[in-house]
Structure formats: C-alpha cells, structure tokens
C-alpha cells in the first residue's frame, strides 16, 4: 500500500502523531544528513 502525505496533511496532525510519523521514517534522518552541506563542500 502506497500512501502520500501533503504538507497540509502532516501539519494538521497532532504533535504526538506528527512526531511518531517522522520518527518512523527510516531514511528521514539519513536523508537530512546527506542533504546538509556547507559552501566549501
């Protein structure tokens, strides 16, 4: 089953449910780390 969430869907969730959703995403933290870069590379 494939589910899509919009920004509005996520922001309308209760804080606890939103936190649980973000924490359940396995690649979310790794993705942020990969996407974070400074100007010198």
Buried (B, 14 or more C-beta within 10 A) or exposed (E): EEEEEEEEEEEEBEEEEBEEBEEEEEEEEEEEEEEEEEEEE
